Amino acid sequence: MADVTITFSDGEQQQIEGIVIDKDKAEALRLLADLLNKIKGHPGHACGPKVV
């Protein structure tokens, strides 16, 4: 799997910090699900997605 770089906005960083401070497991799971959708939504290859 290719390396992926994720950048966070200031608001997203504050959200992550709040989740950690509050130890909010449900919100952490929602955040990770959103991140996974962002990562999967981008083709992993420079030439575009693989055609199967």
PAVODO-498801 format. One record per atom (N, C-alpha, C, O): x, y, z. Coordinates in steps of 0.05 Angstrom, whole numbers, padded with zeros to 5 digits, always signed. Layout:
% residues N
XYZ/...
% end
This chain:
% residues 52
+00017-00023+00000/+00000+00000+00000/+00018+00025+00000/+00038+00025+00014/+00010+00045-00015/+00025+00070-00017/+00023+00086+00008/+00003+00085+00023/+00044+00102+00014/+00043+00120+00036/+00023+00142+00030/+00020+00151+00007/+00009+00152+00050/-00011+00173+00047/-00004+00195+00067/+00001+00189+00091/-00005+00220+00059/-00002+00242+00076/-00029+00255+00080/-00043+00261+00061/-00036+00260+00105/-00062+00272+00112/-00056+00299+00125/-00040+00301+00143/-00070+00319+00115/-00067+00346+00128/-00094+00352+00141/-00115+00346+00131/-00092+00366+00164/-00115+00373+00179/-00118+00403+00180/-00098+00418+00182/-00142+00413+00178/-00147+00441+00182/-00144+00448+00212/-00143+00429+00229/-00144+00473+00219/-00142+00481+00247/-00166+00470+00262/-00163+00461+00285/-00190+00471+00250/-00214+00461+00263/-00213+00431+00268/-00221+00421+00289/-00203+00416+00248/-00200+00387+00251/-00180+00380+00273/-00184+00361+00288/-00158+00395+00274/-00138+00391+00295/-00150+00396+00323/-00145+00381+00341/-00166+00417+00325/-00179+00422+00351/-00199+00400+00358/-00201+00393+00381/-00213+00390+00338/-00232+00367+00342/-00216+00343+00353/-00225+00330+00372/-00194+00337+00341/-00178+00314+00349/-00168+00318+00378/-00170+00300+00394/-00158+00342+00384/-00149+00348+00411/-00171+00345+00431/-00167+00334+00453/-00195+00354+00424/-00218+00352+00442/-00226+00323+00447/-00233+00315+00469/-00225+00306+00426/-00231+00278+00429/-00212+00265+00448/-00220+00249+00466/-00186+00271+00445/-00166+00259+00463/-00169+00269+00491/-00168+00253+00510/-00174+00295+00495/-00177+00306+00522/-00201+00293+00536/-00200+00286+00559/-00224+00291+00521/-00249+00281+00532/-00249+00250+00533/-00267+00238+00546/-00230+00237+00519/-00230+00208+00516/-00257+00198+00505/-00268+00178+00515/-00267+00212+00485/-00293+00207+00472/-00289+00185+00451/-00282+00191+00428/-00294+00160+00458/-00290+00138+00440/-00309+00138+00416/-00301+00132+00394/-00334+00145+00421/-00353+00145+00399/-00346+00166+00378/-00347+00161+00354/-00338+00190+00387/-00330+00211+00369/-00304+00204+00354/-00301+00210+00331/-00286+00191+00368/-00261+00182+00355/-00267+00162+00333/-00255+00163+00311/-00285+00144+00337/-00293+00124+00317/-00305+00138+00292/-00299+00131+00270/-00322+00158+00297/-00334+00173+00275/-00313+00188+00259/-00313+00188+00235/-00294+00200+00273/-00272+00214+00260/-00255+00195+00242/-00249+00202+00220/-00249+00172+00253/-00233+00153+00238/-00248+00143+00214/-00237+00138+00192/-00274+00139+00216/-00291+00130+00193/-00290+00152+00171/-00288+00145+00148/-00292+00177+00179/-00291+00199+00160/-00263+00200+00146/-00261+00204+00122/-00242+00196+00162/-00215+00196+00151/-00212+00173+00131/-00199+00177+00110/-00222+00150+00137/-00220+00127+00119/-00234+00133+00093/-00224+00126+00072/-00257+00146+00094/-00272+00153+00070/-00255+00173+00053/-00255+00171+00029/-00242+00192+00066/-00225+00211+00051/-00202+00197+00038/-00195+00202+00015/-00189+00178+00052/-00166+00164+00041/-00175+00146+00018/-00162+00146-00003/-00196+00131+00021/-00206+00113+00000/-00217+00128-00024/-00218+00118-00046/-00225+00153-00019/-00237+00169-00041/-00216+00179-00061/-00224+00189-00082/-00190+00177-00054/-00169+00187-00072/-00155+00163-00085/-00149+00144-00072/-00151+00165-00111/-00136+00143-00124/-00108+00141-00112/-00095+00161-00107/-00099+00116-00109/-00073+00111-00097/-00050+00111-00117/-00027+00108-00109/-00056+00114-00143/-00035+00112-00163/-00034+00139-00178/-00054+00152-00182/-00010+00146-00187/-00006+00171-00201/-00021+00171-00227/-00030+00193-00236/-00025+00148-00240/-00040+00147-00265/-00070+00143-00262/-00084+00141-00281/-00079+00142-00237/-00108+00138-00232/-00113+00111-00220/-00094+00096-00215/-00138+00105-00215/-00145+00079-00202/-00139+00056-00221/-00139+00059-00245/-00135+00033-00209/-00130+00008-00225/-00156+00000-00238/-00178+00001-00225/-00155-00010-00262/-00178-00021-00275/-00176-00051-00272/-00156-00064-00279/-00198-00063-00262/-00198-00092-00257/-00214-00106-00278/-00216-00130-00277/
% end
